[in-house]
Amino acid sequence: MNKGLETTTITYRVPYADTDQMGFVYYANYLVYFERLRNELLRRRGTPYKEWEARGILLPVIEAYCQYRAPAHYDDLLVISGWMSMAKGTRIRIDYQVQRDDSVLADGYTVHACLKRSGRPTRVPEELRMQNK
């Protein structure tokens, strides 16, 4: 899993709107679940993403990966966990895991560039680098 890194966990009950014609959670929604977790991870570290934007720091996704292991369904209670596995230079990587009970349904990661509002790369803020050591 996360090899001792600080983990953030949220729960999410799957609404009917998240499912497809087969009754499974639509595959793209897992990336939305990753985003929900990412926002909470930053908030729990003391600086919500909204505040980073107010400071002129943007964290666009430049890479996303998700491995689907088993489907989630309407009304499942999901446990979504994540941790910052890398924060150096101008990049951040956040790893994720989506579970129902003891079953891992999906896992993956997103990589983010750290940019100034002008679009120019900038170093990952010290607050994020320090907490990742």
C-alpha positions in Angstrom: 0.0 0.0 0.0 1.6 3.3 1.1 4.9 2.2 2.8 4.4 4.4 5.9 3.4 7.6 4.1 0.7 9.8 5.6 -2.6 8.5 4.3 -5.9 10.4 3.9 -9.1 8.4 3.7 -12.7 9.3 2.8 -15.9 7.4 2.4 -18.3 7.7 -0.5 -21.7 6.1 -1.1 -22.2 5.4 -4.8 -25.2 7.2 -6.2 -27.2 5.7 -9.1 -25.9 8.5 -11.3 -22.4 7.1 -11.0 -23.3 3.8 -12.7 -23.5 2.7 -16.3 -26.0 0.5 -18.2 -24.4 -2.6 -16.8 -24.9 -1.5 -13.2 -21.2 -0.9 -12.6 -19.6 2.4 -11.6 -18.6 4.1 -14.9 -14.9 3.8 -15.3 -14.2 7.5 -15.6 -15.8 8.2 -12.3 -12.8 6.6 -10.5 -10.8 9.6 -11.7 -13.4 11.8 -10.0 -13.1 9.7 -6.9 -9.3 10.3 -7.0 -10.0 14.1 -7.3 -12.3 14.0 -4.3 -9.6 12.3 -2.3 -6.9 14.7 -3.6 -8.8 17.7 -2.5 -9.3 16.3 1.0 -5.6 15.3 1.2 -4.5 18.9 0.5 -7.1 20.2 3.0 -6.0 17.9 5.8 -2.4 18.9 5.1 -3.4 22.4 6.1 -3.7 24.1 2.7 -6.8 23.5 0.6 -6.3 23.5 -3.2 -8.4 26.7 -3.3 -5.8 28.4 -1.2 -3.0 27.2 -3.5 -4.8 28.8 -6.4 -5.2 32.0 -4.5 -1.4 32.0 -4.0 -1.0 31.6 -7.8 0.0 27.9 -7.6 -1.7 25.5 -10.0 -1.5 21.7 -9.9 -2.8 20.4 -13.3 -2.9 16.6 -13.8 -0.2 15.7 -16.4 -0.6 11.9 -16.0 -3.3 9.6 -14.7 -3.4 5.9 -14.3 -6.1 3.6 -12.9 -6.1 -0.2 -12.7 -9.6 -1.7 -12.3 -9.7 -4.9 -10.3 -13.5 -5.4 -9.5 -16.6 -3.3 -10.2 -18.4 -1.1 -7.7 -22.2 -0.8 -7.8 -25.0 1.5 -6.8 -25.2 2.1 -3.0 -21.8 0.5 -2.3 -19.9 2.3 0.5 -16.4 3.0 -0.9 -13.3 3.8 1.1 -11.0 5.9 -0.9 -7.5 6.3 0.4 -4.5 8.2 -0.9 -1.1 9.5 -0.1 1.5 11.7 -1.7 4.2 9.3 -2.8 6.5 11.9 -4.4 6.9 15.7 -4.2 10.1 17.0 -5.7 11.3 19.4 -8.3 8.2 20.6 -10.1 6.1 17.5 -9.7 3.8 15.8 -7.3 2.5 12.2 -7.4 -0.5 11.0 -5.4 -1.4 7.3 -5.2 -4.9 6.1 -4.6 -6.8 3.0 -3.6 -10.6 2.4 -3.8 -12.0 -0.4 -1.6 -15.3 -1.9 -0.7 -15.1 -3.8 2.6 -11.7 -5.7 2.3 -11.7 -5.8 -1.5 -9.5 -3.4 -3.6 -11.7 -2.3 -6.5 -9.2 0.0 -8.2 -5.9 1.7 -7.6 -3.8 4.2 -9.4 -2.1 7.5 -9.3 -2.0 11.0 -10.7 1.1 13.2 -11.4 0.7 16.9 -11.2 2.9 19.7 -12.5 3.4 22.6 -10.2 2.9 25.8 -12.2 2.6 29.5 -11.6 -0.5 31.1 -12.8 1.5 32.3 -15.8 1.9 28.6 -16.8 5.6 28.5 -16.0 6.8 25.6 -13.9 7.8 26.3 -10.3 9.2 24.2 -7.5 6.8 22.2 -5.3 6.0 24.4 -2.3 8.0 23.7 0.8 4.9 22.8 2.8 4.3 19.8 0.6 7.9 18.7 0.3 8.5 18.8 4.1 5.4 16.6 4.8 6.5 14.0 2.3 9.8 13.2 4.0 
